[in-house]
Amino acid sequence: MTPVPNPRILYASIPTGYPIPGENTKYDDSEQIDLENVPLKGGYLTRTVLISPEPWLRERLRDPTVASYSSPMRLGLPMVGSGLVKVIRSEDPKIKVGDFMTGLILDNDARGLSGLTKVRKLPGKDWTALPGVLGAPGMTAWIGLKEYGDLKKGETIYVSTGAGALGSMVCQFAQAAGLKVIASTGSDEKVKYLMEVIGVDHAFNYKTTKVDSALSKWGPIDVYWDNVGGETLDAAIAHCNVHARILACGYISEYNGEEKYGNLAWFFKKRIRMYGILTSDLVPKWGGAFFEEMYRLLAEGELKTQEHIVHGLENADKAWVELLQGKHLGKTVVVVSDPEA
Amino acid sequence: MTPVPNPRILYASIPTGYPIPGENTKYDDSEQIDLENVPLKGGYLTRTVLISPEPWLRERLRDPTVASYSSPMRLGLPMVGSGLVKVIRSEDPKIKVGDFMTGLILDNDARGLSGLTKVRKLPGKDWTALPGVLGAPGMTAWIGLKEYGDLKKGETIYVSTGAGALGSMVCQFAQAAGLKVIASTGSDEKVKYLMEVIGVDHAFNYKTTKVDSALSKWGPIDVYWDNVGGETLDAAIAHCNVHARILACGYISEYNGEEKYGNLAWFFKKRIRMYGILTSDLVPKWGGAFFEEMYRLLAEGELKTQEHIVHGLENADKAWVELLQGKHLGKTVVVVSDPEA
């Protein structure tokens, strides 16, 4: 069979601030692959169906001398990303042609697939609904709350970036556990989505309402799901109840320089607990239960999802940057090929 | 029998900064008590043997409109404090004349005894060694580490105010668990005590050595026992290993105004956990095991204690203020009466 193009997006140069597609990242279709003859060595060959751009990837595009929680990406290699793939050839007896799998496409050194899990289509949902629920957003929300949330019926949770792919899952899992949910987001359209579609108890636009005044009105809080850090964390700490839990999941406010915090004495006075979360630490413990629960919730129509859909691998880097900028409502999903093909 | 004086120290006015004995607190011996005839109503009568001034009491001498973790003390009432008492009369069948008990002398509203535990003399130790080991310092150290420390042999702990009554217990419990111990303190004399008597691995005077440079040399750390907050906490966070634990036990750096913190993004990147500690929350769970373990360690000569002994109730408030100022080495104990009498 004639080889076909095997395009990818290369990591071209280290960005400062928001990455610039075409400069920091480059679409490259110069390579080809012979699908029928490429040696599998006991493994399997997949076709990418969906790509799920996620915020954590930004951290990896950094000067490799800067320490962080993830290994820095290497210049000149293809970009890593989560997504959905379909098996088109297999020499692995456990993996069959036509299987769908989700996880990281290309591992930390861009050498191939890593940590993939077989998935089935969700009843009543398009394939595009899958990365938000079964991928990093849903998994981080569910596992983080299970491990650290200690949620109790009647308590109050505050979720920053509540309308995002991750935040909207946190809101829904907390609602299901019987908590009152307060959520903040960055546009009035997203406030409307939170109130009318997700159905949280209180939502506000942090660009026009101070977190401190919102929590004065609707708090105090027992749990804070922290996606931003900075002043928002400061305000949340001040409105914590005794024995509150803070789940520190990402400090986007720090991407543009160091923040300073006050209010930490409340940790001691109110016996607050704060947990830094990285989902991959917890997947061995919670992964099985997570998938079981998601299939159940989706089968029962219990989970609302919203996607911002983009078509074509060549647009994946632009879609990712717009995600970092919070430009769209819903989980960004890039459709690369037809799942039914 | 003729009534005898029943002196106490009264809370006279709200202090700003360090309390001033004679002004914010006042020794008062105008009241008398008839030891043989005072009605017991099924309870028991005790004589105070030792008083154990402790830092947490400072928080209670505040404007009652300011919220905090403890209830504010009421002006005009006797000062509350921990200590050792001896039973001199009893109508309670579980409590016998001659029993010694430790705990809070006068409860939160200065109404009487509260949460007392019967204790026996420690082999080879004076009674004055007891408040440091069996009282709040030892109890907070041991229970805090058990509940939140997750100590693993070979790890490194950093203890601020390591030479204090509480800090020196944390150092020793961590050593016994096989950790490398780094401790800071506020004088060269205390550094010497930490190195030569307690036998920590590294000690430094924070007034002459920056925490950041000490931890650069001897860190990174897996556990930080935080008695101070402020810049020390900032530096400790920056030198944490992945999965480090921070035990927030008191933020003395904040007594003179609000501190600002950086570095909180490390919580997420390094999956740090931070726990606000209040021992009284945990006594129901750990109290029994704590007393058992302390008697065992003391019987085996495994625990070093050091006391700064002051005589006379009339000096208790001054001793307490000097404790807040870190003027002396060792646990401050005020001897009020002869335990053998």
Interface residues (C-beta under 8 A of the other chain):
Chain A: S68 Y69 G229 L233 V242 H243 A248 C249 G250 Y251 E254 E258 E259 K260 Y261 G262 L264 A265 W266 F267 F268 K269 K270 R271 I272 R273 M274 Y275 G276 I277 L278 D281
Chain B: S68 Y69 G229 L233 V242 H243 A248 C249 G250 Y251 E254 E258 E259 K260 Y261 G262 L264 A265 W266 F267 F268 K269 K270 R271 I272 R273 M274 Y275 G276 I277 L278 D281
